[in-house]
Amino acid sequence: MLKKMLMAGAAAAIGFGAISAQAADKLTWDYSWWGNPRAVTKGTEAVAKYLDEQTGGAWTLKIHYGGAISPPKENIDNIKRGAIHAGTVCTGYHPGKNPINGAGDLPFMPFGTWDKMIAAYEALRTHPESQKEWKKWGGQAWYVNLLPNYEFFGSGEPPKTIADFNGKTVRGLGGIGEAMKKLGASLKSAPAPEAYELLERGVVWGWSFPYSYTFGAFRLHEISTWYTSNLQLGSNHCPTITSIKAYKKLPDEWKRHYQNSRKVAYAALIQAYADSDKKWIPIYQSMKNLKEVRFSDAELAEAKSKGGKPVWDEWVKAQGPAGKAVFDAMVAAAASK
C-alpha cells in the first residue's frame, strides 16, 4: 500500500491529483524502482539529492526500492492511475503498451559512446511521437536511465560460436530478444528480480543484462559458468516517467530544477558504470569456475548481420511512418556526436 504522501495541506485519497504544489511548503514525490540500490539507480539518487539541494529540502524525491510500491511491469499503469508520481519504465517489459518507444530497445544500434547514446535517447524523448505515446498513460519522459551494452551470463556448456545460441533458451527483452530469435534462440521474458532463480533452476541457459554491474548486483556470477564480454547486443530503453498532472502542479522554479536535473542524472550514471567496471570485471576474471567468452570479429559480424538490420527493418515496417521518423531521428542524433 502506498504510504501517505508528505505534502503540507493534507493528502487526497489517490494522492496528488487535487493538491497544489505551489501552495505546499513541502512536497514528496514517490518514485518506484525495483531491486536494490546499484549503479543504474545512481542517476535517480543524484536527481533526488539535486532537487533537495535546489529547493532547500522542500522537495523530496522518495525512492522506493524493491518494487515496494509498484511491480516493475506496472509502473506505467500506476503512473496513469495516479498511484505514484514517477518510476522507471523499461519499454521491453511491455512492448504492446509503448511500441514507438521500443525504438530505444533495438539491437546493435550505432551508439558506441555515451555521448552518442544520450543524443539518440534525447532525440527519442523529445520526439512528438514518443511524447504522444507516453501522454496516453498520463506521463512524460524525464530522463533515460542509461544502460551499458548487454552481455550474457549463463550456466552450462559455454558457447564457442554464435551458432551455439541456436535452440537455447535465453532471457532477452525488446529488440535484443528479437535479435536472439534471429540467431535461433528461444526467449524467456522476465523482469530483473527473477534472474537468479530462473538461471539457477535452469529455466534459461543465458540471461542478458547490462555489463558489468548488473550481473554482480543480482549475484549471477555466483551461479554462472560462463559469460560473454564483447557481444555488445545493444541496450534497453528504461526512461523515468513522471505524472503530467504532478509536473503541472510544480512552481515554475521547480520545473526548471526538474529540467536541469537531467544532466545530473546522466553524469552520475556514467560515473557509476565506470566505478562498477573497476569493481566487477576483475572479480569475474578472477573466478576459476567462470569462463569469459569473446567472439571473433567474423562471429560478431555474423551476429549483427542476422540480428541487427533485419530487426530494425521489421520494426520500422511494423510501426509505419511514425516509427521511421523516430528511428531516423535517433540515428541522425547519434551520428552527430
Secondary structure in CASP SS format (residue, H / E / C, confidence):
PFRMAT SS
TARGET T0000
AUTHOR 0000-0000-0000
METHOD secondary structure of the structure
MODEL  1
M C 1.00
L C 1.00
K C 1.00
K C 1.00
M C 1.00
L C 1.00
M C 1.00
A C 1.00
G C 1.00
A C 1.00
A C 1.00
A C 1.00
A C 1.00
I C 1.00
G C 1.00
F C 1.00
G C 1.00
A C 1.00
I C 1.00
S C 1.00
A H 1.00
Q H 1.00
A H 1.00
A C 1.00
D C 1.00
K C 1.00
L E 1.00
T E 1.00
W E 1.00
D E 1.00
Y E 1.00
S E 1.00
W C 1.00
W C 1.00
G C 1.00
N C 1.00
P C 1.00
R C 1.00
A H 1.00
V H 1.00
T H 1.00
K H 1.00
G H 1.00
T H 1.00
E H 1.00
A H 1.00
V H 1.00
A H 1.00
K H 1.00
Y H 1.00
L H 1.00
D H 1.00
E H 1.00
Q H 1.00
T C 1.00
G C 1.00
G C 1.00
A C 1.00
W E 1.00
T E 1.00
L E 1.00
K E 1.00
I E 1.00
H E 1.00
Y C 1.00
G C 1.00
G C 1.00
A C 1.00
I C 1.00
S C 1.00
P C 1.00
P H 1.00
K H 1.00
E H 1.00
N H 1.00
I H 1.00
D H 1.00
N H 1.00
I H 1.00
K H 1.00
R H 1.00
G C 1.00
A C 1.00
I C 1.00
H C 1.00
A E 1.00
G E 1.00
T E 1.00
V C 1.00
C C 1.00
T H 1.00
G H 1.00
Y H 1.00
H C 1.00
P C 1.00
G C 1.00
K C 1.00
N C 1.00
P C 1.00
I H 1.00
N H 1.00
G H 1.00
A H 1.00
G H 1.00
D H 1.00
L C 1.00
P C 1.00
F C 1.00
M C 1.00
P C 1.00
F C 1.00
G C 1.00
T C 1.00
W H 1.00
D H 1.00
K H 1.00
M H 1.00
I H 1.00
A H 1.00
A H 1.00
Y H 1.00
E H 1.00
A H 1.00
L H 1.00
R H 1.00
T C 1.00
H C 1.00
P H 1.00
E H 1.00
S H 1.00
Q H 1.00
K H 1.00
E H 1.00
W H 1.00
K H 1.00
K C 1.00
W C 1.00
G C 1.00
G E 1.00
Q E 1.00
A E 1.00
W E 1.00
Y E 1.00
V E 1.00
N C 1.00
L C 1.00
L C 1.00
P C 1.00
N C 1.00
Y E 1.00
E E 1.00
F E 1.00
F E 1.00
G E 1.00
S C 1.00
G C 1.00
E C 1.00
P C 1.00
P C 1.00
K C 1.00
T C 1.00
I H 1.00
A H 1.00
D H 1.00
F H 1.00
N C 1.00
G C 1.00
K C 1.00
T E 1.00
V E 1.00
R E 1.00
G C 1.00
L C 1.00
G H 1.00
G H 1.00
I H 1.00
G H 1.00
E H 1.00
A H 1.00
M H 1.00
K H 1.00
K H 1.00
L C 1.00
G C 1.00
A C 1.00
S E 1.00
L E 1.00
K C 1.00
S C 1.00
A C 1.00
P C 1.00
A H 1.00
P H 1.00
E H 1.00
A H 1.00
Y H 1.00
E H 1.00
L H 1.00
L H 1.00
E H 1.00
R C 1.00
G C 1.00
V C 1.00
V C 1.00
W C 1.00
G E 1.00
W E 1.00
S E 1.00
F E 1.00
P E 1.00
Y C 1.00
S C 1.00
Y H 1.00
T H 1.00
F H 1.00
G H 1.00
A H 1.00
F C 1.00
R C 1.00
L H 1.00
H H 1.00
E H 1.00
I C 1.00
S C 1.00
T C 1.00
W E 1.00
Y E 1.00
T E 1.00
S C 1.00
N C 1.00
L C 1.00
Q C 1.00
L C 1.00
G C 1.00
S C 1.00
N C 1.00
H C 1.00
C C 1.00
P E 1.00
T E 1.00
I E 1.00
T E 1.00
S E 1.00
I H 1.00
K H 1.00
A H 1.00
Y H 1.00
K H 1.00
K C 1.00
L C 1.00
P C 1.00
D H 1.00
E H 1.00
W H 1.00
K H 1.00
R H 1.00
H H 1.00
Y H 1.00
Q H 1.00
N H 1.00
S H 1.00
R H 1.00
K H 1.00
V H 1.00
A H 1.00
Y H 1.00
A H 1.00
A H 1.00
L H 1.00
I H 1.00
Q H 1.00
A H 1.00
Y H 1.00
A H 1.00
D H 1.00
S H 1.00
D H 1.00
K H 1.00
K H 1.00
W H 1.00
I H 1.00
P H 1.00
I H 1.00
Y H 1.00
Q H 1.00
S H 1.00
M C 1.00
K C 1.00
N C 1.00
L C 1.00
K E 1.00
E E 1.00
V E 1.00
R C 1.00
F C 1.00
S C 1.00
D H 1.00
A H 1.00
E H 1.00
L H 1.00
A H 1.00
E H 1.00
A H 1.00
K H 1.00
S H 1.00
K H 1.00
G H 1.00
G C 1.00
K H 1.00
P H 1.00
V H 1.00
W H 1.00
D H 1.00
E H 1.00
W H 1.00
V H 1.00
K H 1.00
A H 1.00
Q H 1.00
G H 1.00
P H 1.00
A H 1.00
G H 1.00
K H 1.00
A H 1.00
V H 1.00
F H 1.00
D H 1.00
A H 1.00
M H 1.00
V H 1.00
A H 1.00
A H 1.00
A H 1.00
A H 1.00
S C 1.00
K C 1.00
END
